[in-house]
Each structure stands twice: as structure tokens, then as C-alpha cells.
């Protein structure tokens, strides 16, 4: 997986990024990446870790 993310096909990398990032806002002096906090955190932690991350079976989304 790590090899595909870093050097794989562009279509795979785009799909992977789209699965964890909702929106990117670019300003004059600030770039803001917006997405689900747990997904973004897992991606950042997984990038610096040599341990394979676990797979979430489901994520609860509560209604207001």
C-alpha cells in the first residue's frame, strides 16, 4: 500500500487522497486541508510509522 501511495499510478493516488480529503482551500499565505479528522490523523500517523495500520470496520455518523 505504501509503495502504491508514494510511487503508484496517478489514478490510484488521486483516489486514495480523495478518500481522506474533502476539500483543500488555498489562500495567499495559508493552505487548509479539510476532511474527516480520524482519517487525516490516521494518514499522517501511518506515513511516519513502519507498522501497518488497522482497518476500520465501520464509522458511526450520528444524525442531528
N, C-alpha and C positions, 0 to 999 in steps of 0.2 A: 504494500500500500504506500509506504513512504517513498519508494522508488517511483511509483506512478505519479505521486503528487509533485515530486521535485523535477523529474525528467520525462514524465509520460507524455502521451498525446495531449494536445491543447484542448480537445473536446472533453477529455476526462478531467483535466484540471479545472476547466470552466464549470463543469457540472458539480465537482466537489466544492468549489468556492461558493457556488450558488446555493448549495445545500446548507451552508452555515452562515452566509451573509445575506441579510435582507436588502440593505441599501448602503451606498457609500456617498457621503457628502464631502465635496471638495470646496474649501474656501481659500481666501488669499493666504492665510497663514496657518490653516488647520485642516486636517483630513480626519473625518469621523467615519468609523466603520460601525454600522448598526446591524444587530442581529440578536438571536437568542443568546442570552448570557452564558448558559451552560454549554451550548455548542461552541461558542467562541472560546470560552475558557478551556474546554477540552482540546480544541485545536491548538491553542497556544501551548498548553502544558505538554501535549503529545509531541509537538515539534521539538522540544528540548529534552525529551525523555527517550531512553532506549527501550523502555518497557512498552509492550503493545497495550493500547487502551482497551478497556472492556466495551462490549456492545450494549447499548441501552435497549431494553426490550420494548419500552413504551415511554411516552412522556405525557403526563396529565396536563390538560389545559382546562382550567375552570372557567365557567361562564359567570358573567356578572349578574 
